[in-house]
Amino acid sequence: MSLDENIYQDNQEDNIPEEENTNQQTEPTNIWEVDGAKINHLPGMYKSWFLDYASYVILERAVPHVNDGLKPVQRRILHAMRRMDDGRYNKVANIIGFTMQYHPHGDASIGDALVQLGQKNLLIDTQGNWGNIYTGDSAAAPRYIEARLTKFAQEVVFNPKTTIWKQTYDGRNQEPVTLPVKFPLLLAQGVEGIAVGLASKILPHNFVELIDASIAYLNDQPFELYPDFPTGGMMDASRYNDGLRGGAVKVRARITKQDSKTLIITDLPYGKNTTSLIESIIKANDKGKIKIKKIDDNTAQDVEILVYLPNGASPDKTIDALYAFTDCEVSISPNSCVIKDNKPHFKGVSQMLRENTDHTVHLLTRELEIRMQELENSWHMSSLERIFIENRIYLRIEDCETWEAIIKTIDHGLDPFKNILRREVTRDDIIKLTEIKIKRISKFDAKKADEYINTLEEEMEQVTYHLENIIPYSINYFKRIKKLFAKNHPRKTEIRSFENIEATKVVVKNEKLYFNREDGFVGTSLKKDEYICDCSDLDDIIIFYKNGKYIITKVTDKAFVGKNIIHLAIFKKNDKRTIYNAIYRDGKSTYTYVKRFAVTGITRDKEYNVTKGTPGSTLLYFSANPNGEAEVLKVLLKPKPRIRNLVYDYNMAEQTIKGRSAMGNILNKNDVHKIVLKKKGESTLGGRKIWFEQETLRLNADNRGTFLGEFHGGDQILIITKSGEFYQTNFDLTNHYDDNIQIIEKFDPHKVWSAVYYDGDQKYFYVKRFQIDNSSKPQRFIGEHSKSYLVKITQIDYPRLEVKFGGDDKLREKMIVEVAEFIGVKSFKARGKRLTTYQIAKIKELEPLIVPEAQEPEDTTNNENQETGEEDNQMSIGF
């Protein structure tokens, strides 16, 4: 057994608190004696015993302690492993057996807790098949797998000198009350426990970010903490609420498009594995929410799930549908509950980090104080030994006949030197002097003794300095831990903002909608009646009646909606581009009104009215226009004296689009006989204005992010990636984009681009000018070599570069390159022109000398419904 192990065991007996059996249950007091017989009343027994049981489960099984972040079973496992530690791996079966002398429960609970600790890759170094958190595979039997403590655990978790001990459940051994962990272990590992009437769920956080937060707290600087999950994925922590009850974190699998017919899942949501995720996808497919062809699970060391799509399926909409209807997106509700002062407390993760950092400072202070005490004792004994030997005090005890006489003689001999000592000389000190061997006295070297005492004094000064500056000392401690272990703990979960996915927009149209005009029924089961359109069971339908009323109701198998229906269609919530054109007669009067309106959202199954609501009102003309079209109508009036024009044309584009509750404008005060369509119209809404939000990497029409421009039917969006590729997409709001975007803007095929890149094949920097072709597939424009990389790209007409040389050529003067004169416009596949053969240190942009005249912006104010004053500020990262 090593010296350190002896110290570890000896200190178990030094720090035992006075209250050795704090968890001892008290006898129930609900006992009465009647006629000499003892009677236990069940309600009283339940009240006291159940409370004892609940308290035991909360304190001793399910909820971690705030100081070391461990449940009792985890603490006992680590204590047992420390007792067994000799630097080599131990069989898990042996660890379980050794832990059972501290843990009062079975081997199964110890084994499960040990496997969970090992899978976190922080405190336990594992060997063998420990299962797979990605696939959900369980670990091998305990006799086949091995474990030992990591260097990190040995560094920050154990110190027998600062550990407080208590007796085990059977009184045969001692175990730690809490381990002296000098690190926010609770937040690093996370924990989940269900007690009696109480639960705790603390999410894991990033190792490096916790250290940085502790340093920031010690420097009185603000900090924020967000979870980091071992399964990776993406996370929206905008409602994290510091880990307290009421908060929520959305976690998504990372899904990318391998090609137009294949999706690949490379990260999992926290708490899910490949088996459960695939089952949820298959279940959604069976219910008709999504359409997939097949799934392949190629997960091994890394997650790889391939989802194959059928012909005609949109990969972007399928990604959204996977997030909406499967476990590819889950919401996690944290509930930070810890034990402190033998009571459960609800604390935010920021408060827990502050308390843990304060506890770390306390432990470091205690270690320094203990070290100071050891140094003072060593200095005291070394000084006594030097005085005892140099002044030959040991010769004075030759004539002493009793032990007490020896003690008094030595004490009397030390009297002249007591004023230079740091503390009083005790009887134990004198006894230690009598135990010095003659051989040691004969070989005593005063010079070495002085050097040793000087070394102790220097270290004492250093320890005193650290105690006086404990905060800087603690900061340096955290920095040292970060330097030693941070490289093994990068952030795995990407922090993102998620857009809200409307299930009705991404669900597969798995039903067909039919309408029975004769009986007034609508539904998906009326297969013999009139077909309306494809739909899903999540859709709503909007119904307009001849009398001007309209309602929105949910799609069902069969529902009675009434007769005299003039329009029935799938309702799209918040759709501002579908415009309804209507002309109605108000009640029994001859007044006819015209209106154009959109229905963006109303209460389901509630009746609304296109007209003013006057009894007897009726719709004379109605049309639904998905892109805001305005037709030309022929209006025929009933003959009446003094009316000259009985027939005239009316252009609906003259009517302003207003709210659905607006009365409309008077079309004619005379009685209208009939209104017929003369000419179909064009859209009056103009192009669709699109923005790109960098935080979510999604398009939107809600003025969030960077404005890309106004898009019409055939317009496209250009994406240039940081890896030197380009491609185009349409402006569908369901499009997904990767996070390696260098430039995103409205595509202009006539625009000339200038790029500087390093050619990994030729090992030189090249410059090229080119126009981008139309392609929906990524096209690489910097060469196919794996070591080629893009340096700069710009759309400036006459860019200028300053080239600074380096290496052996660093003394050369800087070179100015006029790119437009240096090389002409060629194909994007061309290699371009070599910039120079000399070594380059830096390429810098200069202000162009030639600036082309700005073109007049396109007038988009011809429609009252369009927004004005928008600048075409395209998101572009160039030189």
Secondary structure, DSSP 8 states (H G I E B T S, - for coil): --HHHHHHHHTTTTS--S---TT-------EEEETTEEEE-HHHHHHHHHHHHHHHHIIIIIS-BTTT---HHHHHHHHHHHHH-SSS-EEHHHHHHHHTTT-SS-HHHHHHHHHHHHHTTSSEEEES----TTT------TTT-EEEE-HHHHHHT--TTT-EEEE-TTSSSEEEEE----S-HHHHH-EEEE-SS-EEEE--B-HHHHHHHHHHHHTT------B--TT--EEE-TT-GGG-TT--EEEE-EEEEEETTEEEEEE--TT--HHHHHHHHHHHHHTTSS--SEEEE--SSS--EEEE--TT--HHHHHHHHHHHSTTEEEE--B-EEEETTEEEE--HHHHHHHHHHHHHHHHHHHHHHHHHHHHHHHHHHHHHHHHHHTTGGGGGTT--SHHHHHHHHHHHHGGGGGGSSS---HHHHHHHHT--HHHHHT--HHHHHHHHHHHHHHHHHHHHHHHTHHHHHHHHHHHHHHHHGGG----SEE-------HHHHS---EEEEEETTTTEEESS-TTSEEEEEE-TT-EEEEEETTSEEEEEE--SSEE--S-EEEEEEE-TT--S-EEEEEEE-TTSS-EEEEEE------TT--EESS---TT-EEEEEEEETT-EEEEEEEEE---TT---SEEEEEGGGS-EE-TT---EEEESS-EEEEEEEEEEEESS-SEEEEEETTTTEEESSS-SEEEEEE-TT--EEEEETTSEEEEE---TT----S-EEEEEE--TT-EEEEEEEETTTTEEEEEEEE----SS-EESS-S-TT-EEEEEE--SS-EEEEEE-GGGTTS--EEEEHHHHS-EE-TTS--EE--SS-EEEEEEE--S------------SSTTS---------B---
